[in-house]
Amino acid sequence: MSFRARLLLVMLAVLVVAQLGTAVATLDTIRRDVLHKGSRELDVALDVTRQLLAERGHHLRDNVAVLASDFGFRAAVATQDTGTLNSVLLNHGERAGADMVLLTDPQGRILASSHQVVGSAIPFDAMWQQAGNADSAVGVVLQDSVPYQMVLMPVRAPGLIGWVGMGFMLDDRLAHELGALTRLSVSFMVDDGALEGGGPAFVTGALQAAPELVLDTFREALMQGRFIDHSGMEEMTDTLSRAMQLQRDDQGRTWVIIQHGRDDLLAVYHALSWQLLSIFGVMLVLTAIVAALIARSMTRPLLQLVASARRIGRGERVSALSHGRHREIGLLANTLMGMQTDIDQREQRLLHQSRHDRLTGLSNRDSAQQDIVRSIEQGAPFTLLRLSIVGFRQINDTFGYNVGDEVLRMLAQRLETLSLPCQRAYRLGGDEFLLMLQGENIVPQWITTLHEDLARPVEHERSPIALTLVAGEVSSPAHGESVGLLLRCAEIAMDRARHERTRHVRYEPGQDEQHQRRLMLARDLGAAVEQDQLTMVYQPKVMAASGEVMGLEALMRWQHPTFGFVPPDEFIALAEQSGRITLLTQWMLRTVCRQIDQWAQQGEPLCVAVNLSAHDVMDATLPERIHLLLQDYQLGPERLRLEVTESALIQDPTLAQGNLIALREAGLHIAVDDYGTGYSSLAQLKRLPVQELKIDKSFILKLDNDQEDRIIVHSTIELAHNLGLSVVAEGVETEASRLLLMSMGCDVLQGYLISRPLPLAQVIDWIRQYREGGTTPRRALG
């Protein structure tokens, strides 16, 4: 929906809501006023009815007074001439228009009557008592459930000789007279209480033709007091009704009911509603026309601004914006022009940020890739030199990240000031930088000078921070003509320089294959566990003095589906670097525990040693995991031994000591593996909860030929025994070495002289043959 249409709809909606609110409020006020006016008319009608009945009562009283003062009538009463009395009463009642006449003696017995039995008591107790008290009475009475307006006066001659009464029936004629006088509907209703829950006993007037249900509802309402004190809308008759009680005694109740029809009552209201509706329609049409004109005048410049904004959004330049005479729209146009300028500036800033490093201000990796692509397309030979700071993490850990950032900024400044053949310097991320150099062959002297310039110490609080950099060199087109290949080859050369501890390495063909092999092996370590590519072999260990088999060392092997056999030193290092060493250790521990349990079931309760990496020793969850595995296979802790290298112990001696103490307290036997190749001190060795030293095989292989090795081994054995540790010599391959070790007091021997690492299927057979003296005679060891 267009803006113009929405604006028009909003204006019309506001008008409609305002007009409807005004109309509803006005009509509601008029309706309440009409109903109030109708109530007042009903009150007036009741007053008129009350006055009319009062005048009829006075007229009837005058007629009765004339009769009561007639001499002949008094004489007839005195003589109680019944025939004369009846004739006089009826004649006089007809002349007065009375519907009921009666004559009683002073005690209230009927002497003559048009409706009562002669000799019976007067049936109107309330009126009789009122007449006795006031010497006359006027009111409404019920005769056979029919209401009459009755007058009762005394007959005196001169003393009281009787009572004479006349009454007019409250009939349909009277109701119509009252209706014609008040212009409303008038009815009379009587309830004599004869039938509980039934309809009224007498109805005349407007309600005479109403259904019984309506009459019964009206009677119930009147019995409850409704319509008496105030008027109310009667839904069944669709009228506003008001009632007045004319009579109430033991014989029943009589009401006069005045009603105002809804149609007549609300005729003005309906007429005014149509007038308001017509006015509303006309106003709506006029407003729609005006709103359409206003919306058009407002939206035309806005639409032009929208089109201009879209052009700005597409990157087009807009020189000027037309806004007509509208001041606010002119402000919007000026804002759009300012926004266009801000967008241009922000795009330039974002473009610069997207191609430059925020910390050093050097061009970043994206910029380097674009420049390399451009140089390749131009066909000009160039060289990339990828640089990295050795030990940059230690700088951050020692001096803090702020100092590390300052080192990077200082190095970036030095790179930017380099002379030819350097074209441009980049920061690839972290502590890695890249130099693009002219030509393929870089003078070695320039590389030397580069390292000297860049490795100058950085001053921090009068303390110099020494820098050591390594560089990997790659050239185009000699080493490739794609960005990804050149950067990868430069990274490979840089990594090789770091591992070889040299400052500079130029990429050579074949190094990429080695790098890819490492990546594939690191990637496939997870699959090696899932696809059962890993196996365990076991190398026996025997007691030096007795020659008895004291246990086995578990060694992991990997048969890769592509590369074949992968040496343990290679894939274990990759596992530690890639974070998968925990997965391999968990698999190894479960496999070894399961195998120990199976051997025990075969009658061979063997003890097996496993090697833990540095990462495993630092893992706080290792003791709990080993404890759960021993529980799963119901193994005692003496059945599993742990071997830890010196390098693992010196990384974090405190954490390593805590984990090893937890393992030792759990009953596990712990040995220091490859002792003599690391840098552990005697103080550390003393604090660690170990029970065994394994002398590295590099000292054992030439033991029978190298005097220095014999001195080292002999000293190590004496040191270990003095500390209460047992000693294992690994790499025993000659009889002469075995005899020397026995003479030095070595406790356990392990090596090819005893046995090579055995596949699982050969372990039990070898042990049994060994005990029988089949493979390696027992006497040869003893």
PyMOL commands that set and color helices and strands:
alter all, ss='L'
color gray80, all
select helices_A, chain A and resi 3-69+71-79+82-96+125-134+172-182+206-209+212-223+262-265+267-313+327-355+365-378+392-399+401-416+444-454+483-499+511-530+568-578+581-601+614-617+622-632+637-639+646-651+653-665+682-687+697-699+707-722+735-744+760-771+778-781
alter helices_A, ss='H'
color red, helices_A
select strands_A, chain A and resi 100-104+110-113+137-143+146-156+160-169+185-191+202-205+232-234+239-249+252-261+382-389+422-429+432-438+458-460+463-465+469-476+504-506+534-543+549-560+564-566+608-612+640-645+669-675+692-695+726-730+748-750
alter strands_A, ss='S'
color yellow, strands_A
deselect
rebuild
show_as cartoon
